[in-house]
């Protein structure tokens, strides 16, 4: 499958490993599988039931907080980038967004601006 890489995160699909800011991430097998599945579907919403089925083998009828717990742990391990990488789509599922550097617009000091008439 190859490797996903951006400015902060690297996921090696063949080696089943991930690095954050060049440091190895210590992930459980399920955390890695969850991260890999989300990264493989970057930009796409992955429904909760699909994540539960693929990662845990649960059917649609099972109600569990397992997914939410694993997402919370994964976000903690992604540190300051967690909210940018993993987006919650309430009532539907989750979406992985590749890292994009924040662009800051220059601020305008209203008191220093003079209007030329």
N, C-alpha and C positions, 0 to 999 in steps of 0.2 A: 504494500500500500504506500509506503514511503514515509515522509515526515511532514508535519505542519510546523511552520516557523514564522514568528513575527518578532517584533522588537523585544518582547519579554518572555513569551511562551514557546516552548518547543515540545512537540509530541511525536515520539518515534513509534509508529504503529507496528513495525516489524519487531522492534526490541521491547515493546510494551513498557516504555519509560517516558517520563515527562520531566522537563526542566523549567524552572522559573528564574529569570535573570541569571541564567547559566548554572544555577544550583539545582541538584537533583531534588525532585519532589518526592516525598515519602507518601505514597498512596496505597491504600488497600486495593485488592484486586477489583472490587466493585467500584471504588472511586475511580480507578484508572479506566475501567470499561465505560463508566458513565461519561467521563471527560472525553474519551476517544469517540464515543458515539455522537456526542454533541459537536465535537470538532469536525468529525466526518460530514456532518450535516450543517456546517457553518452557514449562518444567515437564514436557515430554515427553522420553523417552529417544529420541535419534536414533541408530539403529544405525550402526556403522562402515561396513558395506557400502553403506548409503544415502548417507552422507556422501561416500564414495569415488566412488560412481556419479554423484551430482548435481554435485559440485564438480569432480572430475577426469575423469569418464567412464570410470572403471575398472570392470571386471566383478568378480564375486565371486571369480573364480579367481586374480586378481592379489594377491600378498602384498607389501605395501609398508609402510614406516614413514613415508611422506609425511604421512599424517594426523597421526600422533603429533608429528612435527616442527612442523607448522603449529599444532597445539594448544599446544605448548610455547612457540612464538613469540608466539601470541596471548595466552597467560597472562602472559608477560613484559610485554607492552604494556598489559595490564589492571592491572598492578602489584599493590597491596595488596588489590585486590578479586577477583583472579583465582580464588582457591579458592572463593569464594562464588558467583561467576558460572558457572564451568564445572566441572561435576562429572563425574568419570570413573566410568562404570559398567563395571567390569572385565569383559572378555570380551564386552561387548555394544556399548557406544558411549559417547556423551556426552550430558549434559543441561545446558541453560542454566537457571539459577535466577535470577529477578528479585531485585534487591537488597532486603534486609530489614535494617533497623537492628538491631544486636545489643541485646538487652535484658539488662541485668545485674540479677541478684537481689541485694538487699542482703545483705551478709555479717553473720553474727551473731558477736559476740565472746563466746565461751563463758564467759570469766572475768567479764564485766560483767553477765551474766544472773543474776538472782536468782530463785529459785523461791518463790512465795508458797504456804504450806501451809495 
